[in-house]
Amino acid sequence: LDIIKSLKREDIPDKYQGIIDIIGKEKFIELLDREGGKKIYLPQKESFKLNIISRLVYEEYIGGCGVADLADKYMLDVRTVRKYIKKHAKEA
């Protein structure tokens, strides 16, 4: 007998209600199956911005955009742009 299938919203503590609102009950149960018992830290969206900018700089550089133009566009130092390009070139 799979008791968890009888899970109702009122069975879930308030601190998890926001997650259910976003992903739904079925995905919440799937999350419990996969990650239950673990401490999960969810970073704020802001923490991904540098990775995104780094990737975009590299893609635009490969596409022909100049280092100085990229520095201006993303409000970065030219050395930072070169660092991002070097980092992604090594990974490619």
N, C-alpha and C positions, 0 to 999 in steps of 0.2 A: 504494500500500500504506500503510495507516494503522497504523504501528507502535505508536502510543499505545494502541490497543485491546488490545495484548498486555501492557499494564502489570500487574504483579503487586505485591502488598504489599511484597515484599522489594526491589523496584526503587525504592521511595520512602524517602528519608532519614528517620531516626527523628524528627527535629523536626517532620515533617508527619504522623506517624502519628495524633496526637490529632485532627487535622482529619478524617482519613479515618474514624476511629472515630465521629465525630459526623455527618458528612454522607454518608459512603459514597464508594466509588471513582468512580462515574459522576458525581456532583456535584463531586467533586474535579477530575476531568478538565474538567468544564464551567467550574469556577473557573479552571483553568489557561488555558482558551481565552479567557475574558473578561478576566482580570486578570493573567495570566502576565507576568512580567518587572517588574511594579510592586511597590513596597514598600507593604505594607498594614499599617496599624496598627489593631488591634482594641481599642477602649476597654473598660475594665471596666464592668460593669453599673451600678456606682455613679454613673458620669458621666451617666447618663440620668435620674437621680432628680429633679434640679431641673426639667428639661423636663417630666417627667410631673406633678410637683406643680403647676407653673405652669399646665398645661393643665387639671388637675383643679380647681384653685381657680377658674379662669374658668368652667368648665362648671357647677360647683356654684353660683357666684355668679349666673350666668344662670338657673339653676334655682330661685333664690330664697333661697339661703343668705346670711346677712349677713357682712359683712367681719370683724367681731370673732369670730364663730363659726368662720370659716375660719382666722383667725389662730390661734385656740386649737387647732383640729383638727390643723393641720399644723405647729404650734409655730413660727409665723412672726410677725414684727412686722407690725402693721397696715399700715405703709407698704409693706412687701414685697408683701402681698396686693394692695394698690391698684396697685402697679407691675405685677404679673402681669395684673391685670384690664385695665389700660390697654394693655399690650402686645398682648394677644389681641384686644381690641376694635378696635385699629388694623388687625389682620390680617383681621378678619371682614368 
